[in-house]
Amino acid sequence: LPLVALEAGRHRRAVVATATGGLPDLLAGGRGVVVPAPDLAALAAAVEATLADPEAARSRAAALQDHVDAHFTVAAVAPLWWDALVG
């Protein structure tokens, strides 16, 4: 799990990342910006674009927070773990 991105989402922060690990799935659907790895020019351009459009960044951050709250909080995950352990 991309812990830093999950924490950023929990705190409603915009995320720009390279397409590694679980980041593409976490940031899909307008929840963040993902660029190909290891394209540093694309990463820099995505960061600049995010800073230049704070309203879009806020919207993506809110969507990420909603997703993290729905799928990755203790309240969301604990019942799944409980069912796996007991079942």
C-alpha positions as CSV (number, residue, x, y, z in Angstrom):
1,L,0.0,0.0,0.0
2,P,1.2,3.5,-0.8
3,L,1.2,4.7,2.8
4,V,2.3,8.3,2.2
5,A,-0.4,8.8,-0.4
6,L,-3.0,7.2,1.9
7,E,-1.9,9.6,4.7
8,A,-2.1,12.6,2.3
9,G,-5.6,11.5,1.3
10,R,-6.7,11.2,4.8
11,H,-5.6,14.8,5.4
12,R,-7.1,16.0,2.1
13,R,-3.9,16.8,0.3
14,A,-3.5,16.6,-3.5
15,V,-1.2,13.8,-4.6
16,V,1.0,13.7,-7.7
17,A,2.9,10.4,-8.1
18,T,4.7,8.1,-10.5
19,A,2.9,4.9,-11.7
20,T,4.5,2.5,-9.2
21,G,3.0,0.0,-6.8
22,G,-0.6,0.6,-5.8
23,L,-0.5,4.3,-6.7
24,P,-2.3,4.1,-10.1
25,D,-5.2,2.3,-8.5
26,L,-5.4,4.5,-5.4
27,L,-5.3,7.7,-7.5
28,A,-7.6,6.5,-10.3
29,G,-10.9,8.2,-11.1
30,G,-9.7,11.7,-10.6
31,R,-8.3,11.1,-7.0
32,G,-4.8,12.2,-8.0
33,V,-2.3,12.6,-10.8
34,V,-0.2,9.7,-12.0
35,V,2.6,10.0,-14.5
36,P,4.8,7.3,-16.0
37,A,7.9,6.3,-14.0
38,P,10.7,7.3,-14.2
39,D,9.6,10.4,-16.3
40,L,10.9,13.3,-14.1
41,A,9.9,15.9,-16.6
42,A,6.3,14.6,-16.5
43,L,6.4,14.5,-12.7
44,A,7.6,18.1,-12.6
45,A,5.0,19.3,-15.1
46,A,2.3,17.5,-13.1
47,V,3.4,19.2,-9.9
48,E,3.5,22.6,-11.7
49,A,0.0,22.0,-13.1
50,T,-1.4,21.0,-9.7
51,L,0.0,24.2,-8.1
52,A,-1.3,26.3,-10.9
53,D,-4.9,25.0,-10.5
54,P,-5.7,24.9,-6.8
55,E,-9.4,24.3,-7.4
56,A,-8.7,21.1,-9.3
57,A,-6.2,20.1,-6.7
58,R,-8.8,20.6,-3.9
59,S,-11.3,18.5,-5.9
60,R,-8.9,15.6,-6.4
61,A,-7.8,15.8,-2.7
62,A,-11.5,15.7,-1.6
63,A,-12.1,12.7,-3.8
64,L,-9.0,10.9,-2.5
65,Q,-10.1,11.7,1.1
66,D,-13.6,10.2,0.5
67,H,-12.0,7.1,-1.1
68,V,-9.5,6.6,1.8
69,D,-12.3,7.1,4.4
70,A,-14.5,4.6,2.6
71,H,-11.9,1.9,2.0
72,F,-8.8,2.3,4.3
73,T,-9.8,3.6,7.7
74,V,-10.0,1.3,10.8
75,A,-13.8,1.4,10.6
76,A,-13.7,0.2,7.0
77,V,-10.9,-2.4,7.3
78,A,-11.4,-3.9,10.8
79,P,-14.6,-5.8,9.9
80,L,-12.8,-7.3,6.9
81,W,-9.9,-8.4,9.1
82,W,-12.3,-9.7,11.8
83,D,-14.2,-11.8,9.2
84,A,-10.9,-13.2,7.8
85,L,-9.6,-14.1,11.3
86,V,-12.8,-15.6,12.6
87,G,-13.9,-17.2,9.3
